[in-house]
């Protein structure tokens, strides 16, 4: 049975109309998940100034980068340690006409 996990990156981003933000998670765990990304808007405005918001964000690209390297304990060693690093990358575009504030959330499904 698969396990689903929600990851809140807890970092608020600001993005002007038409701009794209690149965000990545270095040393992502687990290393073999199926990931989905979403940009969740944060309400802007105030109770005194009012709220007038129409946020439109699009995840334009989501990809995984895996870096595998060998490390020998010492130069003449016959054995090596294999180090695997996984990164999750996301590009998010503000397709609206107003500035956007948002937080990146990931849904991770792993075995």
C-alpha positions as CSV (number, residue, x, y, z in Angstrom):
1,X,0.0,0.0,0.0
2,X,1.3,3.5,-0.8
3,X,1.7,6.3,1.7
4,X,0.8,9.9,0.9
5,X,2.5,12.8,2.6
6,X,1.9,16.5,2.4
7,X,5.0,18.7,2.6
8,X,4.4,22.4,3.5
9,X,7.6,24.3,2.5
10,X,6.6,27.0,5.0
11,X,8.2,29.7,2.8
12,X,6.1,32.5,1.4
13,X,7.0,33.7,-2.1
14,X,6.1,36.9,-3.9
15,X,5.7,36.9,-7.6
16,X,4.8,39.8,-10.0
17,X,2.5,39.2,-13.0
18,X,4.1,37.3,-15.8
19,X,7.2,36.3,-13.7
20,X,8.3,32.7,-13.0
21,X,9.8,31.4,-9.8
22,X,12.2,28.4,-9.6
23,X,12.2,26.5,-6.3
24,X,13.9,23.3,-5.4
25,X,14.1,20.9,-2.5
26,X,17.7,19.6,-2.0
27,X,18.2,16.2,-0.4
28,X,14.6,15.3,-0.8
29,X,13.3,12.4,1.2
30,X,12.2,9.8,0.5
31,X,14.5,9.5,-2.5
32,X,12.0,7.6,-4.8
33,X,8.7,9.4,-4.4
34,X,6.1,10.4,-6.9
35,X,5.7,14.1,-6.4
36,X,3.1,16.7,-7.2
37,X,3.5,20.4,-6.6
38,X,1.1,23.2,-6.1
39,X,1.4,26.9,-5.4
40,X,-1.2,27.7,-2.7
41,X,-2.2,31.4,-2.6
42,X,-2.0,33.4,0.6
43,X,-4.8,36.0,1.2
44,X,-3.6,39.5,0.8
45,X,-5.2,42.7,2.0
46,X,-6.5,43.7,5.4
47,X,-9.7,44.2,7.3
48,X,-9.2,48.0,7.2
49,X,-8.0,48.3,3.6
50,X,-10.2,45.5,2.2
51,X,-9.6,42.4,0.2
52,X,-9.5,42.5,-3.6
53,X,-7.5,39.5,-4.9
54,X,-7.6,37.3,-8.0
55,X,-4.5,35.1,-7.8
56,X,-3.7,32.8,-10.7
57,X,-0.6,30.6,-10.4
58,X,0.5,27.7,-12.7
59,X,3.1,25.0,-12.0
60,X,4.7,25.1,-15.4
61,X,7.4,22.5,-14.8
62,X,8.2,19.8,-12.2
63,X,11.2,17.5,-12.4
64,X,13.5,15.4,-10.3
65,X,17.3,15.5,-10.4
66,X,19.3,12.5,-9.1
67,X,23.1,12.8,-8.5
68,X,25.0,9.6,-7.9
69,X,28.7,9.8,-6.9
70,X,31.3,7.4,-5.7
71,X,33.4,8.2,-2.7
72,X,36.4,6.1,-1.8
73,X,37.4,5.9,1.9
74,X,41.0,6.5,0.8
75,X,42.6,6.8,-2.7
76,X,43.9,3.2,-2.9
77,X,40.7,1.6,-1.6
78,X,39.2,-1.3,-3.5
79,X,35.7,-0.5,-2.2
80,X,33.6,2.6,-2.8
81,X,30.6,4.2,-1.1
82,X,27.8,5.3,-3.4
83,X,26.1,8.5,-2.5
84,X,22.7,9.3,-4.0
85,X,21.2,12.8,-3.7
86,X,17.7,13.6,-4.9
87,X,16.4,17.1,-5.7
88,X,12.8,18.1,-6.6
89,X,12.6,21.2,-8.9
90,X,9.5,23.3,-9.6
91,X,8.8,26.3,-11.8
92,X,5.8,28.4,-10.9
93,X,4.4,31.2,-13.1
94,X,2.1,34.0,-12.1
95,X,-0.5,34.0,-14.9
96,X,-2.7,36.6,-13.3
97,X,-2.7,40.4,-13.6
98,X,-1.8,41.2,-9.9
99,X,1.1,40.4,-7.6
100,X,0.8,37.0,-5.9
101,X,1.8,35.7,-2.5
102,X,2.0,31.9,-2.2
103,X,3.5,28.9,-0.5
104,X,4.7,25.8,-2.4
105,X,3.2,22.5,-1.2
106,X,4.3,19.0,-2.3
107,X,2.2,15.9,-2.3
108,X,4.5,12.8,-2.0
109,X,3.4,9.3,-2.7
110,X,5.8,6.6,-1.8
111,X,5.7,2.8,-1.4
